[in-house]
Amino acid sequence: MTQFLDLNKGTGFLDLSKAAPSLTKLKGTLNWDMHPIHGKDLNQGFDLDIFVFCLNGQKKIQFPQDVCFFNNKAVLGGAVSVPVDNRTGEDTGDDDEFVVFDLAKIPADKAAFDIFVFIHDATGRKQNFGMMANARFELKDETNGSLIQGYNISQFTTGSCLHIGSIERVGDHWNFNPIGEAAEADPNQVAQAYL
């Protein structure tokens, strides 16, 4: 059984080159349980979305296309992709949502990738992370499916926006820096902070 780490307990950065020496494609997976009452209802169920902000050396986004999400599923020539949009948490036999980083394709001018999870229409649906069960984020080697690290999202009791962490370029390798900061914000508000 996977041991899930608390994101906000000073976990410390993860050196991906040491955790998975043969890593070429990194997969970040997001899974959660359906709403206990509304279930598959597309207007009232739990709809979590992965957003990835692709940042330059100044930790800024240069173009609107530097945000990868359900309406912009592949960026940087396919180096970063979010191919699936699960709108209820229904078990499909695969991960509910995921992002894939093809590390060899990442342009040299991109220094970091900030990963966020948002609850879609959280204000309208009166939802926050504290209402969700078994929400979790995992880092995997996409090539062989092996688990690198798992993080608990269900520990958060408030907020509709969660900064999971940042994949950061350090010399010729990559680190994952877990952040674990929850807030009430929508994707446009977060994007403004990167402009």
Secondary structure, 3 states (H helix, E strand, C coil): CCCEEECCCCCCCEEHHHHCCCCCEEEEEEECCCECCCECCCCCCCCEEEEEEEECCCCCCCCHHHEEECCECEEHHHCEECCCCCCCCCCCCCCCEEEEEEHHHCCCCCCEEEEEEEECCHHHHCCCHHHCCCCEEEEEECCCCCEEEEEECCCCCCCCEEEEEEEEEECCEEEEEEEEEEECCCHHHHHHHCC
